[in-house]
Amino acid sequence: MAAAADPGMLGLAMQFLPFIGIFVLFYFLLIRPQQKRQKEHQAMIGAVKRGDTVVMSSGMIGKVTRVENDEVMVEIAQGVNVRVVKAMIADVRNRTAIAANDAKS
């Protein structure tokens, strides 16, 4: 006589199946892409070097003048340097890119 699966356990498993499906959906739609963006941001910050143009999380744009372990010096205006924590750098722009209003005609 083979032991049949307990109907109570089968019912319990069927109740948890939607929760498991929702968790898998959240993982692939939210968690995994966020982790990928975080890794890309860490790599970008690690590659910051002197002369790069950076956009800070506050929206200010400046040129990197000195790089330290956790901080960088950013020139936001001629002769105005500020220390910025590397984590607050939102984007690193190409150093050869010229803004439209800076282009010489």
NORPEWO-V254065 format. One record per residue. N is the residue number from 1. RES is the residue in one small letter. SS is DSSP state (a for helix, b for strand, c for the rest). PSI is psi in radians with two decimals (999 if undefined). Layout:
N/RES/SS/PSI
N/RES/SS/PSI
This chain:
1/m/c/2.01
2/a/c/2.44
3/a/c/2.16
4/a/c/2.72
5/a/c/2.43
6/d/c/2.16
7/p/a/-0.46
8/g/a/-0.71
9/m/a/-0.66
10/l/a/-0.73
11/g/a/-0.68
12/l/a/-0.72
13/a/a/-0.66
14/m/a/-0.48
15/q/a/-0.59
16/f/a/-0.24
17/l/a/-0.76
18/p/a/-0.64
19/f/a/-0.69
20/i/a/-0.73
21/g/a/-0.71
22/i/a/-0.73
23/f/a/-0.77
24/v/a/-0.72
25/l/a/-0.80
26/f/a/-0.69
27/y/a/-0.85
28/f/a/-0.44
29/l/a/-0.46
30/l/a/-0.94
31/i/a/-0.88
32/r/a/-0.81
33/p/a/-0.62
34/q/a/-0.73
35/q/a/-0.66
36/k/a/-0.78
37/r/a/-0.67
38/q/a/-0.72
39/k/a/-0.72
40/e/a/-0.69
41/h/a/-0.73
42/q/a/-0.70
43/a/a/-0.69
44/m/a/-0.77
45/i/a/-0.64
46/g/a/-0.41
47/a/c/0.10
48/v/c/2.33
49/k/c/2.95
50/r/c/2.34
51/g/c/-0.24
52/d/c/2.56
53/t/b/2.22
54/v/b/2.63
55/v/b/2.16
56/m/b/2.85
57/s/c/-0.36
58/s/c/-0.20
59/g/c/-0.14
60/m/c/2.54
61/i/b/2.36
62/g/b/3.07
63/k/b/2.31
64/v/b/2.22
65/t/b/-0.42
66/r/b/2.46
67/v/b/2.24
68/e/c/-2.98
69/n/c/-1.04
70/d/c/-0.07
71/e/b/2.77
72/v/b/2.65
73/m/b/2.23
74/v/b/2.26
75/e/b/1.95
76/i/b/-0.32
77/a/b/2.89
78/q/c/2.07
79/g/c/0.02
80/v/b/1.86
81/n/b/2.41
82/v/b/2.56
83/r/b/2.31
84/v/b/2.37
85/v/b/2.35
86/k/a/-0.58
87/a/a/-0.33
88/m/a/0.06
89/i/b/2.10
90/a/b/-0.61
91/d/b/2.58
92/v/b/2.09
93/r/b/2.76
94/n/c/2.32
95/r/c/-0.31
96/t/c/-0.14
97/a/c/2.39
98/i/c/2.30
99/a/c/2.72
100/a/a/-0.69
101/n/a/-0.15
102/d/a/-0.14
103/a/c/2.38
104/k/c/2.25
105/s/c/999
